[in-house]
Amino acid sequence: MRVLGRVRLVSKHGNLVVEAREVPEIGEKVYNDRMTLVGYVYDVIGPVRSPFILVKVDTSRWRPEALVGKLLYWQGPRRREKRRRA
């Protein structure tokens, strides 16, 4: 798992605004520190040098306000397997 960033605030639409350390693809799954699914990447906003990630939260399991200040994680790209020579 790779660190996505720290949750800064909750938007008026209920999305988490995360100060990004890395920028994942839209639609990537987002997890908490216990590797429990929190939601998915909804959008990337802000300047290129310091972007913010909007995370759509699964509200049936989480209250967005409870995640403010927490670190969130994402899977990251899959590593390619090395080819074996025959």
Residue pairs with C-beta under 8 A, 6 or more apart in sequence:
1 31
1 35
1 73
1 74
1 75
1 76
2 22
2 73
2 74
2 75
2 76
3 21
3 22
3 71
3 72
3 73
4 18
4 20
4 21
4 22
4 24
4 30
4 53
4 55
4 71
4 72
4 73
4 74
5 18
5 19
5 20
5 21
5 22
5 53
5 71
5 72
6 18
6 19
6 69
6 70
6 71
6 72
7 16
7 17
7 18
7 55
7 67
7 68
7 69
7 70
7 71
7 72
8 17
8 18
8 19
8 52
8 68
9 16
9 17
9 68
10 16
10 17
10 64
10 65
10 68
11 17
11 54
14 57
14 59
14 64
15 42
15 43
15 54
15 55
15 56
15 57
15 64
16 38
16 39
16 54
16 55
16 57
16 64
16 67
16 68
16 72
17 52
17 53
17 54
18 52
18 53
18 54
18 55
18 72
19 50
19 52
20 44
20 50
20 51
20 52
20 53
22 74
22 76
23 44
23 51
23 53
24 41
24 53
24 74
24 76
25 41
26 41
26 42
26 43
26 44
27 40
27 41
28 40
28 41
28 74
28 75
29 37
29 39
29 40
29 74
29 75
30 37
30 38
30 39
30 40
30 41
30 55
30 72
30 73
30 74
31 37
31 38
31 72
31 73
31 74
31 75
32 38
32 67
32 70
32 72
32 73
33 70
33 71
33 73
35 73
36 61
37 58
37 61
38 55
38 57
38 58
38 62
38 67
38 72
39 55
39 56
39 57
39 58
39 62
40 55
40 56
41 53
41 54
41 55
41 56
41 74
42 54
42 55
42 56
43 53
43 54
44 51
44 52
44 53
44 54
45 51
45 52
45 53
45 54
46 52
55 72
57 64
57 67
